[in-house]
Amino acid sequence: MRIDAHQHFWLMRNREGQWPPPELADIHRDFGPQDLEPVLKACGIGGTVLVQSLPTMDDTDFMLDLADRHSFILGVVGWVDLKGSDAARHVARLSAHPRLKSLRPMLQDIADDDWIDDPQLDPAIDAMKKADLRFDALVMPQHLRALTALAKRHPDLPIVIDHGAKPRIATGEIHSWRGLIADLAALPQVHCKLSGLLTEAAERRGMSTIRPYVDTLLELFGPERLIWGSDWPVLRLAGTYEEWLAMCHDLVPVRHHDAVFGMNAARFYKLDQSQSERAA
């Protein structure tokens, strides 16, 4: 099965004062399963991982409800305040739902670049490990040292870096990003998503611009730890679902397609693919 390991749904009535702003007209509206499912079918994608986009547990409950009603949603990446005094209790409650697979603090929006490198998170992380949850890292290059410290402190916590840590493709910077992400790639429990790069490229989003970054991720993580995702509907700011999928098909060697476009996501998130197959 082909799997999109990173997509979002949202309702604007729940996002007052939150991103996206009105000037991003292509994504400043509601997006739900009825918008994405026809695209998935046309592209041969059998299932998805639905990822949080608000730092609230209400958003997580909203996604889990959608997963209950739509079989193509194979897993959910939710949110908990990992430094909250009751974080472990919330992790236990949410993880009782079989579709909750991972948690994601929105590190890119936190002013402290070292927020994640803090033993105060340990009770929540321990609860995540007890529940067999993964950790999605929404980070930028400046967060990678702190994330590396977390990963070394918790070598039994499966981690996936979202959007390749958002390298600064628009400016052509690659060397410092490569050095930082290489330290994480050396840790066997760390995976990386091949997602979001088209958006980071801004006006420089041609194949020749994206290729060095994809080649770097393939080299560092190998085809066994690289996981494809669309980042839809944010992707709409840079291109179409079909364009990004076709570009990645060209950039990833054909012999690695089964792994990168499906098997790695299923293994990392422990997805039950049979639920989507039964519905089909």
Phi, psi and omega in degrees: 000135171279134185232134171266108188271012180199099174214164185231153164230146176204159175241127185297333180294341178266001190239027181302126181078003181251164174295144007270149178283162182302331182292343174270071191298330182294339182232005180272067176195173178292143172227126181223181182306325181294338178278325186267326188303319177297326178292317178301314181296319180294330183263000179074028178265122186270340182198166183222166166247120182269126190245140180299153176223005174227143179276062179218149175284338173299321178296321178295316177298322177300316181290320179295325175296318176298320180296327177295331188256352183225113188291340180288343177279098186277335181203160181232136171254112186256194183222140170218145173290098188291346176258002178291151183295335181252023184301316183298322179295318179293322177300315180297319181295310184293323184288350175293341176279126186294342181272348177286120185244339188200164173235152184218106167287146184271072188299329182295340181260003180263129187297326182278110181296339182258014185307322186283340180269074188209121178300347177298337178282348190302319178300319178292319179296319178297321177294322177297315180294321178299324180273002180061041177267159175259171179239115174270128184254103175272090190230164171242171185308325183290349179264354192290327178295316179293322178294323177298319178297318177299313183298323179288328179286335181232072184294347179260012176261113177292128184235140171232131179274120179283140171057032179059024183066023175051062177299154184276069184295326183299332179258356179082005181287132180220330191290313181292322177300315181300316181299318181290317183284337177296324178298322178287319181298336179289347180267122191293340181273000184261127176248177181213143178265132171273083185205159171074354187290327180297320178294319180292338181283342181054237183281354182257042191265036175277167181303318184293332179283320183284327189306313183300328180285319176294317178300321179297315180295320178295320180294315187282318184264341184073164181291349181276343183235019177250131189232124183280142173211156183270329192059030174287141004269001177304326177310329183299341176290341186238337183176187181265163176303313182298321181294315181293318178297315180295320179298316181292325174301323180284325185280331180265126179306141185304325183294345180256003186299315182301320181289305188291325186262015178184301189298321182293320178296315180299319181288314184296311183273356182055057185276143175267093183289341183294335182294321179286323180294322178296319180294325180291000000 
